[in-house]
Amino acid sequence: MRDIIDKLYNENNASREELIYLLDNLDEESRSYLIDKAHDTRMKTYGDKVYMRGLIEFTNYCKRNCEYCGIRRGNKEADRYRLSVEEILLCAEIGDKLGYKTYVLQGGEDDYFTDDIMVEIITKIKERFPKNAITLSLGERSYESYERMFKAGADRYLLRHETATKELYKKLHPGASFENRRGCLLNLRKIGYQIGAGFMVGLPNQTTEDLVNDLLYVKELTPEMCGIGPFIPHKDTSLKDEKGGTLEDTITILAIVRLLLPNVLLPATTALGSINPIGRELGIKAGANVVMPNLSPTDVRDKYSLYDGKICTGDEAAECRRCIEGRINRAGFQVEVGRGDNIQWVKEEKLCL
């Protein structure tokens, strides 16, 4: 076990067989060693910095029907909302006052937010806060759409690949294309975005081989960001009675991803904190280095319900920031309020200049 972990640490790589063996046989002593190596790797690349992103969940309308998601098109119980351009700009203004230098504009795949509207939002944010980064998480769109938003000033794009196993993808995403999802990530990279992929741990019928497919896919793709969290059932989906992903398994995968991709920006997700009171802190200690406090208006936060039991839905933005910063500090890390670009991306950009 230690030989495989040492190989991951020293070479940032492992074979399919080694990863399967590691996941199938990991005991507590080996897990602790894995986490220590992941922590050491993040300290070598990013130090003790944890980057804060201001999250704006601006629409919970979605045309997709993903089986696990609480805002899926087929959920008639969802209380739908859309923020206006002015409301989104107000969230950004609050975020700037709180020191955030990156905004994450996240929503369901909502055709109401056309390219023209998104370009307007991005342009207005950049006009007011030209030094701040904009990350988008809007799902699958055309190459032309991605390009227009990039030219308007968007910097990064989060698009979880969800699973690198085609059969599992098809079961969970009716009517969606496995190939198109991957193609969108390649398009985003070609255009010039810093890209983010990612997947859930503990999905129904997910096997060790499926998780290894995900690990090998992100190793090959080398995204600048990678969002990983536990599967948490939602009461209004067909998976409501399924068992959720565990803290231990999610932490293990976070640590392996840090070793495979030393330069990756790796969030300690809200979902981690939702299944364990100190889940985000444990994620940070296992190599994660990003947190996303919520800037959305409190009257819509519980409506952006991807899964049950989401935390921090009632906290004001300033309260949310203070809470997370205190948690990060008590865990032995420091909040970084800069843009927090991927370190390798910054090096490559400077070389290009």
C-alpha positions in Angstrom: 0.0 0.0 0.0 2.7 2.4 0.9 4.6 1.7 -2.2 1.6 2.8 -4.3 1.1 5.9 -2.2 4.8 6.7 -2.4 4.6 6.3 -6.2 1.7 8.7 -6.3 3.6 11.2 -4.2 6.9 10.9 -6.1 5.7 10.5 -9.6 2.1 11.9 -9.5 0.9 8.8 -11.3 -0.3 5.3 -10.8 -1.6 2.5 -13.0 -5.2 1.4 -13.2 -4.4 -1.8 -11.3 -2.5 0.1 -8.6 -5.4 2.5 -8.0 -7.9 -0.3 -7.9 -5.8 -2.1 -5.4 -5.4 1.0 -3.3 -9.1 1.8 -3.1 -10.1 -1.8 -2.4 -7.6 -2.4 0.4 -7.1 1.0 2.1 -7.0 0.7 5.9 -7.0 3.5 8.4 -3.2 3.5 8.8 -2.7 3.7 5.0 -5.5 6.3 4.6 -3.7 8.5 7.2 -0.4 8.1 5.3 -2.2 9.0 2.0 -3.7 12.1 3.6 -0.3 13.2 5.0 1.3 12.8 1.5 -1.5 14.8 -0.1 -1.2 17.5 2.5 2.6 17.7 2.0 2.0 18.0 -1.8 -0.4 20.9 -1.5 2.0 22.6 0.9 4.8 22.3 -1.7 2.6 23.9 -4.4 0.2 26.3 -2.7 1.4 26.4 0.9 -1.2 26.9 3.6 -3.4 29.2 1.5 -7.1 28.4 1.0 -8.7 30.5 -1.7 -12.2 32.0 -1.2 -14.7 32.2 -4.0 -18.0 34.1 -3.8 -20.7 31.8 -5.0 -23.8 33.3 -6.7 -26.5 30.7 -7.4 -28.6 32.8 -9.8 -31.1 30.4 -11.2 -32.5 27.0 -10.2 -34.4 26.4 -13.5 -32.8 23.6 -15.4 -33.8 21.8 -18.7 -31.8 18.7 -17.7 -33.3 15.7 -15.9 -30.4 14.3 -14.0 -31.6 11.5 -11.7 -29.8 12.7 -8.6 -30.4 16.5 -8.8 -33.1 18.4 -6.8 -33.4 21.1 -9.4 -34.0 18.6 -12.3 -36.6 19.6 -14.8 -39.0 16.8 -13.7 -39.1 18.0 -10.0 -42.5 19.7 -9.8 -41.9 20.4 -6.1 -38.9 22.7 -6.7 -39.6 26.4 -5.9 -38.1 28.1 -9.0 -36.4 31.4 -9.1 -34.2 33.6 -11.3 -32.1 36.5 -10.0 -32.2 39.7 -12.1 -29.1 41.3 -13.6 -29.3 43.9 -10.9 -29.6 41.3 -8.1 -26.5 39.5 -9.5 -24.5 42.7 -9.6 -25.6 43.5 -6.0 -24.2 40.0 -4.9 -20.9 40.8 -6.7 -20.8 44.2 -5.0 -21.3 42.6 -1.6 -18.6 40.0 -2.4 -16.1 42.7 -3.4 -16.7 44.5 -0.1 -16.0 41.2 1.7 -12.7 40.8 -0.1 -13.6 38.1 -2.7 -11.6 38.4 -5.9 -13.5 35.6 -7.7 -17.2 35.2 -8.3 -18.7 31.8 -9.2 -21.9 32.3 -11.2 -23.7 29.0 -11.0 -27.1 27.9 -12.2 -29.1 25.2 -13.8 -29.1 24.9 -17.6 -31.6 27.7 -18.0 -32.3 28.9 -21.6 -33.7 32.2 -20.2 -30.1 33.3 -19.6 -29.2 33.7 -23.3 -25.7 34.6 -24.5 -26.8 38.2 -24.7 -27.9 38.3 -21.1 -24.8 36.4 -19.9 -22.5 38.8 -21.8 -24.3 41.7 -20.2 -23.8 40.3 -16.7 -20.1 39.4 -17.3 -19.4 42.8 -18.9 -21.1 44.8 -16.1 -19.2 42.8 -13.4 -15.9 43.3 -15.2 -16.6 47.0 -15.7 -17.2 47.5 -11.9 -14.5 45.0 -10.7 -11.9 44.7 -13.5 -9.4 42.9 -11.3 -11.8 40.2 -10.1 -12.1 36.8 -11.8 -15.4 35.3 -13.1 -16.0 31.6 -13.0 -19.1 30.3 -14.8 -20.9 27.0 -14.1 -23.8 26.9 -16.5 -23.6 23.4 -17.9 -23.4 22.5 -21.6 -23.6 25.3 -24.2 -22.3 25.7 -27.7 -18.8 26.5 -28.7 -20.0 29.9 -29.9 -21.7 30.6 -26.6 -18.6 29.7 -24.5 -16.5 31.9 -26.8 -18.8 34.9 -26.5 -18.7 34.7 -22.7 -15.0 34.3 -22.7 -14.5 37.3 -24.9 -16.8 39.3 -22.6 -14.4 38.6 -19.7 -15.2 35.2 -18.1 -12.0 33.5 -16.9 -12.9 30.0 -15.7 -15.6 27.4 -16.3 -16.7 24.6 -14.1 -18.3 21.6 -15.8 -18.2 18.4 -13.8 -17.8 15.4 -16.2 -20.0 13.6 -13.5 -18.6 10.2 -14.3 -16.1 8.8 -16.7 -18.0 5.6 -17.1 -20.4 5.9 -20.1 -22.9 3.3 -18.9 -23.3 5.0 -15.5 -23.5 8.4 -17.1 -26.4 7.2 -19.3 -28.3 5.8 -16.3 -28.0 9.1 -14.4 -28.4 11.6 -17.2 -31.4 10.6 -19.4 -31.3 12.3 -22.8 -27.8 13.6 -22.3 -24.7 12.8 -24.3 -21.6 11.4 -22.6 -19.5 12.4 -25.6 -20.9 16.0 -25.7 -20.1 16.5 -22.1 -16.4 15.7 -22.7 -16.5 17.7 -25.9 -17.6 20.8 -24.0 -14.6 20.5 -21.7 -12.3 20.3 -24.7 -14.0 23.3 -26.3 -13.6 25.3 -23.1 -9.9 24.6 -23.0 -9.4 25.4 -26.7 -11.1 28.8 -26.2 -8.8 29.6 -23.3 -10.7 29.1 -20.1 -9.2 27.7 -17.0 -11.4 24.6 -16.8 -12.9 22.6 -14.0 -14.1 19.0 -14.2 -15.3 16.8 -11.3 -17.5 13.9 -10.1 -19.4 12.6 -7.1 -18.3 9.8 -4.8 -20.8 7.1 -3.7 -23.2 7.3 -6.5 -25.7 4.3 -6.7 -24.1 1.4 -8.5 -20.7 3.2 -8.7 -17.9 0.7 -8.5 -14.2 1.0 -7.7 -13.5 0.7 -11.4 -15.8 3.6 -12.0 -13.9 5.8 -9.5 -10.6 4.8 -11.1 -12.0 5.8 -14.5 -12.7 9.2 -13.0 -9.2 9.4 -11.6 -7.5 8.4 -14.8 -9.7 10.8 -16.8 -8.9 13.9 -14.7 -5.2 12.9 -14.8 -5.4 12.8 -18.6 -7.4 16.0 -18.9 -5.4 17.9 -16.3 -8.1 20.5 -15.5 -7.1 23.6 -13.6 -9.9 22.8 -11.1 -11.6 19.6 -10.0 -14.8 19.6 -7.9 -15.4 16.4 -5.9 -18.1 15.8 -3.3 -20.2 13.0 -1.8 -23.4 11.9 -3.4 -26.3 13.1 -1.2 -29.8 11.9 -2.0 -32.6 14.4 -2.6 -36.1 13.6 -1.4 -37.7 14.6 -4.7 -35.7 12.4 -7.0 -35.8 8.7 -7.9 -32.6 8.2 -5.9 -34.2 9.5 -2.6 -33.8 6.2 -0.8 -30.3 5.4 -1.9 -27.3 5.4 0.4 -25.2 8.6 0.2 -21.4 8.8 -0.3 -19.3 8.7 2.9 -16.9 11.3 4.3 -14.0 8.7 4.4 -14.4 7.7 0.7 -14.6 11.4 -0.5 -11.6 12.4 1.5 -9.6 9.5 0.1 -10.5 10.5 -3.5 -9.6 14.2 -2.7 -6.2 13.1 -1.5 -5.5 10.9 -4.5 -6.5 13.7 -6.9 -4.1 16.1 -5.1 -1.3 13.5 -5.6 -2.2 12.9 -9.3 -2.6 16.7 -10.0 -0.4 18.6 -7.6 -1.3 22.0 -9.2 -5.0 21.5 -9.2 -7.4 23.9 -7.4 -9.5 21.5 -5.3 -12.6 22.7 -3.4 -13.6 21.5 0.0 -17.3 21.5 -1.0 -20.4 22.5 0.9 -21.6 18.9 0.4 -18.6 17.7 2.5 -19.7 20.1 5.3 -23.3 18.9 4.9 -22.5 15.3 5.7 -20.1 16.1 8.6 -19.8 19.2 10.8 -16.0 19.4 10.1 -16.1 17.9 6.6 -14.7 20.9 4.9 -11.8 21.1 7.4 -11.0 17.5 6.9 -11.1 18.0 3.1 -8.6 20.9 3.4 -6.3 18.8 5.5 -6.4 16.1 2.7 -5.3 18.5 0.0 -8.3 20.7 -0.8 -7.5 24.4 -1.1 -10.7 26.2 -2.2 -13.9 27.1 -0.4 -17.0 28.9 -1.8 -18.9 31.0 0.7 -22.4 31.8 -0.6 -23.3 35.3 -1.8 -26.8 34.5 -3.0 -29.7 36.3 -1.3 -30.8 34.3 1.7 -34.4 34.2 0.5 -33.4 31.9 -2.4 -30.6 29.8 -0.9 -32.8 26.9 0.2 -34.4 26.9 -3.2 -31.1 26.0 -4.9 -31.5 22.5 -3.5 -29.3 20.0 -5.3 -29.4 17.6 -2.4 -31.0 17.4 1.1 -29.5 18.9 4.2 -27.4 21.7 2.6 -25.8 23.9 5.2 -25.5 27.7 5.4 -28.7 28.4 3.6 -29.8 31.0 6.2 -26.5 32.8 6.8 -25.9 36.3 5.6 -22.9 36.8 3.3 -20.7 38.5 5.9 -21.6 35.9 8.5 -20.8 33.1 6.0 -17.4 34.6 5.3 -16.5 35.0 9.0 -17.6 31.5 9.8 -15.6 29.9 7.0 -12.5 32.0 7.7 -12.6 31.1 11.4 -12.9 27.4 10.5 -10.0 27.6 8.1 -7.8 29.4 10.6 -8.6 26.9 13.4 -7.7 24.1 11.1 -4.2 25.6 10.7 -4.6 27.3 7.3 -4.7 30.9 6.0 -7.4 32.5 3.9 -6.1 33.9 0.6 -8.3 36.7 -0.8 -6.5 37.1 -4.2 -7.8 35.7 -7.5 -6.2 32.3 -6.8 -5.5 31.2 -10.3 -4.1 27.7 -10.9 -0.3 28.0 -10.3 0.7 26.1 -13.5 -1.7 28.2 -15.6 -0.1 31.3 -14.2 3.4 30.0 -15.2 2.3 29.1 -18.7 0.6 32.5 -19.2 3.8 34.3 -18.2 5.8 32.2 -20.6 3.4 33.1 -23.4 3.8 36.8 -22.6 
